[in-house]
Structures are given as C-alpha cells and as structure tokens.
Amino acid sequence: MLELVDLKVKYGQVEALHGLNLTVEEGELVTILGSNGAGKTTTLMAVSGLVPVSSGEIRFEGRRLDTLRSHQVVALGITQAPEGRRIFGPLTVSENLALGAFTRRLGRTAVARRLAWIYDLFPRLSERQAQMAGTLSGGEQQMLAIGRALMSEPRLLLLDEPSLGLAPLLVRSIFQTIRAINEAGVTVVLVEQNARAALKLADRGYVLEVGRLVMAGQAAELLHDPRIQTAYLGGRRTEETAA
C-alpha cells in the first residue's frame, strides 16, 4: 500500500533521512520507533507532502506521492493526526471535525455518517460538540485531532505521538481506540514514544536512529529483542548485548 524507496529529506544542508526504505501493507498497523531526532516525524511529514523530498520516492498503491501537494495526498485517502494535536482552538469541536472533511468534499449524508462513527469512538467529543476546542483537556484534544483526521474517510491514517503528555488511563483508552480504527479497515502508521505499548498494539515495527533504519520486524519479536529492551524499554543490558 505504502512504499518508501531510498527516501532522503533535508532541512537546509542537514540531511534528516538518509535513504529510508519502508513498506506498509493494506490493513496493517505499523509502528515507527526511535529517540528524539531519529526522523520519525519527518517520515510522516514527507508522506503527507508537508516537507520536500530531496531524493527517492514515496508510493501509495503504486502512485508517486512525493510530487504531490499535501491536499492532493489527503484526496487520495491519507491523513495525519500531527504531534502536538494542532487543533483550531477558537473553533468548536464540531467545527474542527467538519474541517477534516473539507478536502474530500463529502456530501451531507457521508459527513453525518462519519460524525456518528467518530462520536461513537469518542463519546466525550459528542458531549462537547459546542465547546471551544481550546478549552478541552489534553486527552480530549488528542481525541479531536484523531477524529478530525478520520473525517475525510482515510484508508491510511498517520498518527504522530498520540500518547504524548497524557495520563496512563487516557493512553490506554487512546490505544484501544487506535486498535478499533484499524479493525474497522483503516491502515495505520503509528509514531510513538511509548515503545512497549506501540509494539504490543502493532503488527510490525521499524526502528530509526539518526535518520537511518536500523531494525525492522514483527512487533512481537522486536518487543522481546534485547537491543530494543535496553534502548527503549528500560531493560538491563546483558553481557551478550554489550558485546
């Protein structure tokens, strides 16, 4: 479904991605892990058409994305809930959600059906439809960011740090909802600081370090890999790993 081929991205003279190769199959939930500065957000931004690609290709179902603008990417069925949520604070919950469907120009019936599904996923948003988005709690704002991304009926959903700054109970709720979204037929790429939770949720995972792919595999295998446990899960370093 999604394929990154020898992808390179630069910020000025600084190269953030150094020839990244990555694939996502339809229906999968794939996580991308790595420390700050590893290139995780840059990868999602490149797919969304929000940062220019210096070389390489991004393909969605065989079609080049790296030559398209961001609104054209959304029109193909790819949306992103960005890090930091980036909701429109002065607008209401319902107005924020309505903007999520703008690019696809869905009819009233389709929008109403989509809203009903999102309010079912996030009952708190249904209770706060007329509330200004800027007055929501952090967890509610994250729900709104994901809901807004879902309004355009995406086939591929990009999630950037959805658990950032949230209490553990809310994190559990958000991850349960991400699983429900994936089970509803939406392919998901998840960038997440909570490596343990992400690997328990995902089918497969990729690990980036300073813009390079260093590990890839089934999520269950990565979860028990000593290198992952040492670097991201707080595990003790064994003599074999150190060697």
C-alpha positions as CSV (number, residue, x, y, z in Angstrom):
1,M,0.0,0.0,0.0
2,L,2.7,2.5,1.1
3,E,6.3,2.2,0.0
4,L,9.3,4.5,0.8
5,V,12.2,3.9,-1.6
6,D,15.7,5.3,-0.7
7,L,14.0,8.3,0.8
8,K,16.1,11.3,1.6
9,V,14.9,14.6,3.2
10,K,17.0,17.6,4.0
11,Y,16.4,20.7,6.2
12,G,18.7,23.2,4.6
13,Q,22.1,21.4,4.5
14,V,21.2,18.9,7.2
15,E,20.0,15.5,6.0
16,A,17.3,14.2,8.2
17,L,16.5,10.9,6.4
18,H,19.4,9.0,4.8
19,G,17.9,6.7,2.2
20,L,15.0,5.2,4.2
21,N,13.2,2.1,2.8
22,L,9.9,1.1,4.4
23,T,6.7,-0.6,3.4
24,V,3.2,-0.8,4.9
25,E,0.7,-3.4,3.7
26,E,-3.1,-2.7,3.5
27,G,-4.8,-3.4,6.8
28,E,-1.6,-3.4,8.9
29,L,-0.9,-1.4,12.0
30,V,2.8,-0.5,11.7
31,T,4.8,1.4,14.3
32,I,7.9,3.6,13.8
33,L,10.2,3.8,16.9
34,G,13.2,5.9,17.7
35,S,14.6,8.5,20.0
36,N,14.2,12.2,19.5
37,G,15.8,13.4,16.3
38,A,15.6,9.9,14.7
39,G,13.5,11.1,11.8
40,K,10.1,9.6,12.8
41,T,8.1,12.8,12.4
42,T,10.0,13.8,9.3
43,T,9.0,10.5,7.7
44,L,5.3,11.1,8.3
45,M,5.6,14.7,7.2
46,A,7.2,13.6,3.9
47,V,4.4,11.1,3.3
48,S,1.8,13.9,3.9
49,G,3.6,16.2,1.5
50,L,4.5,18.7,4.2
51,V,8.2,18.6,3.7
52,P,10.0,18.3,0.4
53,V,11.8,15.1,-0.6
54,S,15.4,15.6,-1.8
55,S,15.6,12.2,-3.5
56,G,14.0,8.8,-3.5
57,E,10.3,8.0,-3.9
58,I,7.1,7.7,-1.9
59,R,4.5,5.5,-3.5
60,F,0.9,4.9,-2.4
61,E,-0.7,1.9,-4.2
62,G,1.9,2.4,-6.9
63,R,1.3,6.1,-7.4
64,R,4.1,8.6,-6.6
65,L,3.2,10.9,-3.7
66,D,6.5,12.9,-3.5
67,T,5.4,15.0,-6.5
68,L,2.0,16.0,-4.9
69,R,0.9,18.7,-2.6
70,S,-0.5,17.9,0.8
71,H,-4.2,18.5,-0.1
72,Q,-3.7,16.1,-3.1
73,V,-2.3,13.5,-0.7
74,V,-5.4,13.8,1.5
75,A,-7.6,13.5,-1.5
76,L,-6.0,10.1,-2.3
77,G,-7.0,8.8,1.2
78,I,-4.1,9.6,3.5
79,T,-4.5,11.8,6.6
80,Q,-2.4,12.6,9.6
81,A,-3.0,13.5,13.3
82,P,0.1,15.5,13.9
83,E,2.3,15.7,17.0
84,G,1.0,18.4,19.3
85,R,-2.6,18.0,18.0
86,R,-2.7,21.3,16.2
87,I,-6.4,21.7,16.6
88,F,-8.2,25.1,16.0
89,G,-8.7,26.4,19.5
90,P,-11.2,29.2,18.7
91,L,-13.5,26.8,16.9
92,T,-15.9,24.3,18.4
93,V,-15.4,20.6,18.5
94,S,-18.0,20.1,15.7
95,E,-16.4,22.8,13.6
96,N,-13.0,21.2,13.9
97,L,-14.4,17.9,12.8
98,A,-16.2,19.5,9.9
99,L,-13.0,21.0,8.6
100,G,-11.5,17.5,8.5
101,A,-13.9,16.6,5.7
102,F,-13.3,19.7,3.6
103,T,-10.7,18.4,1.2
104,R,-12.7,15.3,0.3
105,R,-15.9,17.5,-0.1
106,L,-18.1,14.7,1.2
107,G,-21.9,15.1,0.9
108,R,-24.1,15.8,4.0
109,T,-25.1,12.1,4.3
110,A,-21.5,10.9,4.3
111,V,-20.4,13.6,6.8
112,A,-23.3,12.8,9.1
113,R,-22.4,9.1,8.9
114,R,-18.7,9.8,9.6
115,L,-19.6,12.1,12.6
116,A,-21.7,9.4,14.1
117,W,-18.9,6.9,13.9
118,I,-16.4,9.3,15.4
119,Y,-18.8,10.3,18.3
120,D,-19.2,6.5,18.9
121,L,-15.4,6.1,19.0
122,F,-15.0,9.2,21.3
123,P,-18.2,9.7,23.4
124,R,-16.6,12.7,25.1
125,L,-16.5,14.6,21.8
126,S,-20.2,14.0,21.4
127,E,-20.8,15.5,24.8
128,R,-18.7,18.6,23.9
129,Q,-19.7,19.3,20.4
130,A,-20.4,23.0,21.0
131,Q,-17.4,23.5,23.3
132,M,-14.4,25.6,22.1
133,A,-11.6,23.2,21.2
134,G,-9.0,25.2,23.1
135,T,-10.8,24.6,26.4
136,L,-10.7,20.8,26.1
137,S,-8.3,18.7,28.2
138,G,-5.2,17.3,26.6
139,G,-6.7,13.9,26.2
140,E,-9.9,15.4,24.6
141,Q,-7.8,17.4,22.2
142,Q,-6.0,14.3,21.1
143,M,-9.3,12.6,20.5
144,L,-10.3,15.6,18.5
145,A,-7.1,15.5,16.4
146,I,-7.7,11.9,15.6
147,G,-11.3,12.4,14.9
148,R,-10.6,15.3,12.6
149,A,-8.1,13.1,10.6
150,L,-10.8,10.4,10.3
151,M,-13.4,12.8,8.9
152,S,-12.0,12.5,5.3
153,E,-12.5,8.8,5.3
154,P,-8.8,7.9,5.0
155,R,-7.6,4.5,4.0
156,L,-4.2,5.3,5.6
157,L,-4.0,7.1,8.9
158,L,-0.7,8.6,10.2
159,L,-0.5,9.1,13.9
160,D,2.3,11.1,15.4
161,E,2.9,10.6,19.2
162,P,-0.8,10.2,20.2
163,S,0.0,9.4,23.8
164,L,2.3,12.4,24.4
165,G,1.6,14.2,27.6
166,L,-1.4,12.0,28.5
167,A,-2.1,10.2,31.8
168,P,-1.7,6.4,31.7
169,L,-5.5,5.7,31.8
170,L,-6.1,8.0,28.8
171,V,-3.2,6.4,27.0
172,R,-4.8,3.0,27.4
173,S,-8.1,4.4,26.1
174,I,-6.4,6.1,23.1
175,F,-4.6,2.9,22.1
176,Q,-7.8,0.8,22.4
177,T,-9.4,3.3,20.0
178,I,-6.5,3.0,17.6
179,R,-7.0,-0.7,17.5
180,A,-10.7,-0.3,16.9
181,I,-9.9,2.1,14.0
182,N,-7.5,-0.4,12.5
183,E,-10.0,-3.2,12.9
184,A,-12.6,-1.1,11.0
185,G,-10.4,-1.3,7.9
186,V,-8.1,1.7,8.2
187,T,-4.4,1.0,7.8
188,V,-2.4,2.8,10.5
189,V,1.2,4.0,10.8
190,L,2.0,4.9,14.4
191,V,4.9,7.0,15.6
192,E,5.0,6.6,19.3
193,Q,7.3,7.4,22.3
194,N,5.7,4.6,24.4
195,A,7.6,1.8,22.6
196,R,6.2,-1.0,24.8
197,A,2.5,0.0,24.2
198,A,3.2,0.6,20.5
199,L,4.8,-2.8,19.9
200,K,2.0,-4.6,21.8
201,L,-0.5,-2.9,19.5
202,A,1.3,-3.1,16.2
203,D,1.7,-5.9,13.6
204,R,5.2,-4.8,12.6
205,G,7.7,-2.2,13.6
206,Y,10.6,-0.2,12.3
207,V,13.4,1.4,14.4
208,L,15.1,4.6,13.2
209,E,18.4,6.1,14.5
210,V,19.5,9.5,13.2
211,G,17.6,9.2,10.0
212,R,18.6,5.6,9.2
213,L,16.7,2.3,9.5
214,V,18.5,0.1,12.0
215,M,15.9,-2.6,12.8
216,A,12.6,-4.0,11.4
217,G,10.4,-7.0,12.0
218,Q,7.3,-8.4,13.6
219,A,6.3,-6.3,16.6
220,A,6.3,-9.3,19.0
221,E,9.8,-10.1,18.0
222,L,11.0,-6.5,18.5
223,L,9.3,-6.3,21.8
224,H,11.5,-9.2,23.2
225,D,14.7,-8.1,21.4
226,P,17.4,-7.3,24.0
227,R,18.5,-4.3,22.0
228,I,15.0,-2.8,22.0
229,Q,14.6,-3.6,25.7
230,T,17.9,-1.9,26.5
231,A,17.3,1.2,24.3
232,Y,13.6,1.8,24.7
233,L,12.0,-0.4,27.3
234,G,14.3,0.2,30.3
235,G,15.7,-3.4,30.2
236,R,19.1,-4.3,31.7
237,R,22.0,-4.6,29.3
238,T,23.3,-8.2,29.2
239,E,26.9,-9.1,28.5
240,E,25.9,-10.6,25.1
241,T,24.1,-7.4,24.2
242,A,27.0,-5.2,25.3
243,A,29.4,-7.4,23.2
